[in-house]
Amino acid sequence: MPTTQAGSATEHRAADEYRLPAYRLNLMRFGYLVMGVGLVVFRWPSLLQASSLSVMEGAVVCLMVALSLLAFLGLRYPIAMMPVLVFEVAWKLLWLAVVAVPHLLANDMDAPTEKLFSSVLWVVIIIAVTPWDYVWKRYVKEPGDRWRRSA
């Protein structure tokens, strides 16, 4: 369906409003690289033994390996893959709030939880490199895609 001139001008204005400078894109690329390499080092070796893990542990390993592949895709397409950064921050902050903090407060953190806790803290890098102003404008303030065919 062809776009009208007015619609095209509106789309270009919106695209310019959301344009990120090169240094922000490169900061995001650094975040994707940290994510991808960290998962390669710590999760990819487990992939070879995933069939011998419990069902949930195997699922987590497969999910993390897939996430690392998406992180590497973010090196090429940092804006398009931004939901990967948001997902990484969301699950880690949820885990910290729901699992780690109660154990910290109760002073009963076991070794596996402590190990995961220390690796989850790397999320500060992802939080720092994510352009939250862009996330807010693009995913919260901007109207969503239509649900029905236009007239």
N, C-alpha and C positions, 0 to 999 in steps of 0.2 A: 504494500500500500504506500503510495507516494506521500511524502511529508510536505506540508505547506510551508511557504517562506516564513510565516510567523512562528510556526511550530519549530522550524529549523533554527531560527534566531533564539528562541527560548531555550532549546536544547544546547546551543553553543554558549549562551550566557550561563546556564547551569554547569556545563562542563568547565568553563573558566573559573567559576566560583569554587569548584572543587579541585582545581589544579594544584598539585603539590610540587614544590621546588625539588630540584635534583638531589639536594642534600638530604631531604626527608625520605625520598625514595631509596637513597643509599643507606640511610639509617635502618629503614625497614629491611633492606637486603641483608644487613648485618644481623638483624634479628632472625630472619629466615635461616641464615647460615648457622648461627648458634643453635637454633632448634634442630636443623637437619643433621649437623655433625654430631651433636649430643645424642640424638636418637640412633644414628649409625653406630656410634661407639657403644652405647649402653643397651640398645634394643635389638639391633640387627643380629648379633651373635645368638640371641635366644630364638630367633626365627627358625633356625635349623633344628631346634629341639621342641618346637611348638606342639608337635603331636604328642609329646610325652608329658606336657604340662597339663594342669587341670583345665577344664573347658574355659573357665573365666580368665585364667592366666594366659592361655593361648590366644583368646580373643583380644586381650589387652595388648599382647605383643604384636599381633597382626594390625590392630588399630594404630599403634604407635609407629610401626613401619610404614603404613599407608600415610600417616601424618607427616613422616619425614619426607616422603616422596612429594607430597603437596608443598612442604616447606621449600624443597629444592626448586619446585616450579615457581615459587614466589620470588626466587632470585631473578627470574626473567620477567615475571608479571607481578610486581609487588602490590599494585593496587587491586588487581583482579583477585588475588589470593588473600586479601586482607581478612576475610572471615576466618582464615586459618589462624591468624594472630589473635583475633578476638576469641576464638574457641580455646586456644591455648591459655589465654589469661583467664577465661571464664572457668574452665574445669579446675585449674590450679587454685584460683582464689576460693572456689567452692570447697575443694578438698581441704585447703588450709582452715577455712572457717568451720567446716562441719566435722572434720576428723582431727586435724593436728592441734588446733587451739584447745578443744576439750581435753585432749591427752596432756598437753602442756600444762593446763590449769590444774589437772588432777595429779600431775607429776608422775604419770604412769606410762610414759612412752617407751615401747619396746624397740629393739634394734631394727627390725624391718621398717617400722613407722618412722623412726629417726633417720634412717637412710633415705627413705622417700622424701621426708621433710627437707633434708638438705638439698636434694636434687630439685625439688619443686621451687625452692627459693630463687633459682635462676630465672624465674618468671619476671623478676625485677627488670631484666634486660628487655624482655618483650614489652612490658608495660612502658618502659622508657622510649622505645623506638616506634611504638604505635602512635600514629597521628590521631589522637582522640578527638580533636576538633573536627577532623574529616569524618571519622566514624559517626559522630553525633549528627553532623549535617547530612551525611549520605544515608545512614541507616535508621535514624530516629526522626529527624525533621522532614526529610523529603517524603512526599507521598509514595505509597507502595505501588507496585504494578497493578494494572487493572485486573479484575476477576472475570470480566465478560468481554466478548467481542465488542469493539466500538461500533457505533451506528454508521 
